[in-house]
Amino acid sequence: MSSTLQQRELAITLWRQTWPMAIGVLALLGFQLVDSAFIARLGTAPLAAQSFTFPLSFLIIGIQVGMGIAIAALISRALGGNEHDRAKRLSCLVLLAGGGIIGVICIGLWLFHAPVFRQLGADTTALAYIRIYWGPQLLSAWLGALLYFMYSVFRAYGNTRLPGKMMVLSSVANLVLDPLLIFGVGSWEGWGLPGAAWASCIAFTLGLVITTQKLIRKQWVARAGIWEEARRSWRPYMGIAAPAMVSQLMPPLASMLTISVVAGLGDTQVAAWGLASRLETLSLMVILAMTMSLPPWLGRCYGAGDWGQIQQLMRLALKVALAWQLTLGVLLALCAPWLAMALAGTPNVQSELTLLVRFLLPSYAALGVCMLVVSAGNALGWPLRAMLLSSARLFVFYLPCLWAGAQLAGWLGLAAGAALGNLLAGLFAWIVLRRILSRPERQAGYSA
């Protein structure tokens, strides 16, 4: 087969694997942005209160994603080695253990929420809003984690269509419920800020009911021999999960530090930063979809020892990421005033959000490169390097540049510093990947 034909087939397969997840991610992140847009209509104080909860919400997501990365890697490797019964046992393990671990974390975050949010800079008014919102939000986080673990199993088996469809269905349900539960209908005034969290709870529950039925029908889960499998697999699982979770926990930790810096500039800036955070994840939908669809594929190639295809896949993925993200970032930066007007409820927040969009959105092309390299690392047997790269992105490049910019030029400097940090991190990740893939024979069996 010629090289051009092979690359064309890889591109078609990558498209088929990625587009369902891209649509699903767009829908899922879109409803989070819709949440924030509706809450912005309640006023600056409720929006700022929700923004304070983002770092801890990202903490839960980071843990669940780290666990999902590990289990998807092990399942895909088992499938690549024709160990189908083991793959079923691993699927059952992640659902049971993952649900229990995330549940314990949510309980702890509820019990200690007041001192944590005070440390993040929340004042008395923000804490009053957080207190009524945080309970249902933690419940929705737990339900969302269970659903994510099921999606991880489907992705490991190469099925990205069902997770994509379910993300869309959950998002539509949330979109319908949001205005009803936040603002009410008829004589009922609604629940205000907590209504957004309850809408997510109902939407995730609907997704869980349907996905569970599909998973049972596929017979991709087996309980027989699960404890023996747990004893056999916990070391390789933790070898991937621990670095992956640390990598995924870095962004929430960085987000906590960032929100502390932003809080010193005022509630308007906190509200604008919260909207920008939602817009960031939405604008990265294609990158996020590839971080979900690409690792299981890479894991199967890794299990089969096919490093030639791994190199081709990574080159293709990075080209797609750069072209798509840079084009989207420039277009959104040009439309920044109108985008801010659609999302923000007050002129002051609109002005601050416009500045963030113009600086940050184009820089996400470089951020996308770094995200793909980190996700590939967890699938290709070097999770420790992926963790160190994720740490460097945030604590060597992003946060120092953001902090220095804020000290030198306030809000403008903060936006410019964050963008510079993303650019430096993307360049560093590209250099690291080139060095690793230039010597693939040294990576097989190298776990760092």
Order of alpha helices (4+ residues) and beta strands (2+ residues): alpha-alpha-alpha-alpha-alpha-alpha-alpha-alpha-alpha-alpha-alpha-alpha-alpha-alpha-alpha
